[in-house]
Amino acid sequence: MSAIPSPAVRKLGVIFTTAQALRAGISRRQLAGAGYRQLIRGSYWKVGSAPSLVQQVRYLLGALPAARFASHHTAATLWGAVAPMTSDIHLGTRKRRQSPHRGVRLHFFTHPPEVLTVNGIALTSPRQTFLDLAAHLELVDLLVLGDSLVRRARMVPAELAEFLADKHTAGAGKAREVAALVRCTVDSANESRLRLLMVSAGLPEPVVNHVVRIGGRRRKLDMSYPKLMLAFEFDGRHHIERERQWEADILRREEVEAIGWRFIIITSTAMYAEPLAVLKRIVDAVQLASGVRLRISDGWRRHFG
């Protein structure tokens, strides 16, 4: 039978210092044991009560004098965008300081960045976050980030392009290149990647989330060439937790196919393992629908080769 926590222990915050733990009757030996995890040196949480990213960032901004705001990958995650995984928490500073703590990255900003406050936390704005990460991400990942920022942070691509127009920091050129490709209402990272594969191969850019009306129903297509009645979508059957969504997608496709549309179904495995084969399938479908044979340029190899 587990011991009942003392009132002092119950009053501890989700994240607490060594001094606070000792005052609550938790020994240093206990803190070093399996029941506690360390956020930074001298700060802990209890196993089973892990703090959220918001709680960790809020704590660190209060505990680290040089840190002023969340930035880079951490800001992107707080905005709900899609960025490559990182085990570090990224914070911005206006002072040239190295983080003394493992797992915390401090990024020095020569000039004041655009910072907003959300839920009591200062973080770089969506468009500033996009610019900052442009110096660290591959073009494909930056497009995924841009599409997801536009969707999650309710920012329009034109606003992003305007912000970047006069920027000269590291990665600004790449940021402008990718911003021109960012689109609204993109639902998934794989849609961003497939769109880039098609465009970089010289194929016409597909329309994102075209709506087909069938009777009184609206059926949305991930990407399509509406004039040719060709739709391009991903098969998500490998996501077991999305089985109901997959079944709904099948019914939606059947309804749309019944009025003359053709679906080209792409898997993420095929896109990464055989991108040229995917492009050839698209070209074949376009030729069948229009009689026109599109040429595949080699530009796609820059990102997927």
N, C-alpha and C positions, 0 to 999 in steps of 0.2 A: 504494500500500500504506500503510495507516494506521500511525501510530507506536504502538509498544507503550507503554502507560502506565507511568510510573515507579512503584516501590514506594510512594512517598509519595502519589501520586495514588490508587493502589488502596486506600490506607488511609483516604481521605476518606469521611466518612459520606454518606448520600444527600443531605442538606442540609449545607452547610458555609459558613463565613464567609469574607470576603475574606482575612483574615489566614491562615486555614488553607490557602486556595488558593495564596497567595503562597509559603508555606513548602513547599508541594508542587511548586512550579515553574510554576504557572499564572499568567500575567501578567494585569494589569488589562485590557489590550487584549483578551486572549482571553476574559476574563469578560464583556466588553461585546459579544462577537461572537455569531454564530449558534449556537455550540455550548453555550451556557449560558443558563439562565433564572433570573430573580431572584424569590425568594419575598417578601422584604422588603429594604429597603435594607441592603446588606452581607451578604446571605445568598443562596446560589445552589444550583442543582442542575444536573446535566449533562443535556443533551437526550438522550432515550432512556432515562433513568433517573428518570423523574418520580416524586416521592414520593406516597404515598397520602394521603388526607385525614387519616387517623390519624397518619401521620408528620408532616404539616405542623402539625397541632394540637399534637402532643406537643412539637415544636420551638418553636413560638411561645409555648406556656405556659412554657417554660424561658427564652426569650429576652426576653420582655416582662414587666418587673417588675410592672406593674399587673394583668396578666391572671391570673385565677385558675382559670377553668374554661370549657369550651365551652358555648355557649348558643344560643338561637333556632334559625335555620335549620341551623347547623352541628351542634348537638346533635341535632336531628331526624334529620338525615342519618346521624349516627353511630348512632342507635338503629334505623336501617333504615326510617324512616318516609318518607312522601311529603309533601314541602313544595315550594313554588315555588322554581324555580332562583334562585340568587344567586351572583354572582362573588366576593363577599366571604366571608371567614372571620369568624364571629361568636364573640366571646369575652366573658365576663362579668368585671366588676371591682367591688370594693367602694369604689374610690376614684374621685373625679370626674376622669377623665382622658380626653382625646381621643387616639385612636390617631395616632401620628406616621407610620404606614405606610399607603400606599395598598393597598387590598385587604384590610385588617383593620379590623373594626368592634369597638369596645369598648362594651359596654352596662353602664351603672352600675346597681347594685342597692342601693336604699336599705336594704332589710332582707335578711338572709341567705336566699338561696334554698335549695331542697332540691337538694342536689348528691350525686351518686353517683360512684364510681370504677370504671371498666370498662377492662380492659386497660391499667391504669396511667394512664388519662386521667380527670381530673375533668370531669364534665359535668352539666348540669341533668337532674334525673330526668324520665322521660316526662311525668308530670302537670305538673311545673313548666314544662317546655318547651311544653306545650300552652297553659298560662296565659300564658306570655311572648309567644307568637306570636299570641294572640288579639287583641292590640292592633295587630297589623300585617297580618293576613290578612282577606280577605273571608270571609263565613260559609261559602260553598261550599268554599273551600280549607281552612278550619279543620275542617270535617267530614271531609274527605279525610284531613287530618292525624290527627284523632282516631281514625278507623277504623283507619288504618294503624299508629298507635302501640299501640292495643289489641292488634292482631294481632302486631306484631313484638316489642313489649316485654313481652308476656304480662301485660298489665294489664287489669283488668275495668272496664267502664263505671261500675259502682257506686263503685269506688275513686276514679275520676276525679271523679265528682260529689261525693263526700264531701270530697275535698281542696279543691274549689273553693267549698264552701258558705259559708265565712266570709272569702273573699278580697275585697279592695276595690281592688286595683290597676287600672291602665288595662286595659280589655278584659275584666275579670272577669265583667261581666254577660253579654257575648256568649259568653264561655267556658262559663258555666253553661247558657245557652240551647242551645248546640251539644252540650255534654256529654250533655244529655238525649236527643239524637238519635244518639249514637255507639253502634255495635253491634259485636259480636264476629264474628270469622271472615269479614269482608268481604275479598274477594280483589283488588279493583282500585278505582282512583280513580273510574272511570266507574260502577261499581256504587253507590258513595257518592253520586255526583251524580244518578243516575237515582232513587235512593230519595228524595233530598231533593226532586227535581222532583215526584214523586208525592205525597209527604206535604204539601208546601207548597201543592199544588193541592187539598188536601182529600180526596185518595183514601186508602183504607185502606193502612196501611203493609205492604209486602210482607215475607214471611218470608225471611230470608237463609240461603242454603245448606241448604234443605230437602232431605232425602234420600228418594229413591224406591227401593224395593227391587223388583227384577225378577229372579225366580228367586233365585239365590244372589248376585246382583250388587247393588251399591249405586251409584245414580246421583245425583250432587249437582246441584242446580239453583241458579243464581246468586241469583235472587229469584223468589218465586212467591206466588200465592194458592192454597194447597193444596186448600181445600175446593171451589174452582172448577176445579181442575186446569189452572191458567194459569201459565205460566212466562215470565219476562222475562229476556232475555239479550242480550249484545252480540255483534255479528259482528266478529271480529278478523282478517278476511282480509287487511287492509292490512298486517298485521305478517308480512312474508315469512318472517322468522326463526322464526315460530311456526306454520309451515304444518302440521307434524305434529299440533300441538295442535288446530288448526282442523279437520283431518280427523277427529280423535278426537271432537271436539265434535259433528260432523255425525252420526257413528254413534251417539253417546249420545242425541242428540235423536231420532233415528229409533226407537231402542228405547223411549224414554219416550212418544213420540207413538203408538206401536203399542198402548199400554195406555190410550189415551184422553186424554192431555194435549195441550194446544195451546201452542205457543211463539210469543211476540211478540218478534221480533228487532229490536233497536235498534242503530243505528250512532251513533258519537259525532258524526258530521257532522249527522245528523238532530236529535240532542238539542240541539245548540248553534244550528243554523240554524232549526229549526222545532219548538221545544219544545211549542207548543200542539198541533201536528199529532201529536206523539208521545203526548201526553196523550189526545187524541181516539181514537187507535188503541187505547189501553188501555181507555178507557171503552167503546168499541164491543165489545171482546173480553169485557169483564165483562158487558155487556148480553146478548151472545149466549150466554154460559155460565149466566147466572142470571136473565135477564129484567128485571134492575134497571138503570135508567139513572142512573149517578152524575153528580153535578153537579161541574163544575170551577170551583173558586174562583180568584180572581185573586192569591192569595198567592204563586204561583210566579213572578210577574213581579218580585218583589223580588230574586230571585236569578238569574233566567234571562231577564228581559225586557230 
